[in-house]
Amino acid sequence: MSNQSYRFSGENQNVEDLARWFQLNTESIQLYRKQVLNEEIIPEQFVGMSRQEVQEYFLALLREVELSFCLSMIAAIEARFRMDYLIRATERLKDDLSRDFRDMYKEKAANISLEEMILENWKMRYPNFKGYISDYIGALKYRHWLAHGRYWNPKLGKKYDATSVYLICKNIINELPLSI
């Protein structure tokens, strides 16, 4: 990244790193569950639990890992879009999207809506990628539910899981001409 006019933390997450983290954690939990269920190890927390209770414990743990993965994946793409916006807005890129972003940046700087400004401009300037962006916007509703404590029953329009979220995010990275 050649951008000198805007500094990024370098802490943003990589989609493939997150996928490896998810796989490692899932496999580790499954191995641990197998060891506990086969009584190869008997940690104190499982003493007195029925086999069904142990299964339920591990299913809940796997679900939490999956939800954390989905939240991180969607947030990682949000970071990519926001970083792309800042690069396009502060460097002298000549495409129409960059010009639009420069105009927005003059007015709002970095305080800009992801969905209403950044993604809508992407859809307008790159209509052939509208499907990928719309899929991501749907996933953002899932992210909002995850990030805000999951206390309501979300109306998402579709069911999200680790695979569907990974594919949505991977398509954004592979298909869109992001500057970063």
Protein Blocks (a to p, Z undefined) as FASTA:
>chain_A
ZZfkbccehlaccfklmmmmmmmmmmmmmmmmmmmmnomaccfklgopafklmmmmmmmm
mmmmmmmmmmmmmmmmmmmmmmmmmmmmmmccfbfklmmmmmmmmmnmmmccfklmmmmm
mmmmmmmlmmmmmmmmmmmmmmmmmmnopaaccdehpacdfklmmmmmmmmmmmpccfZZ
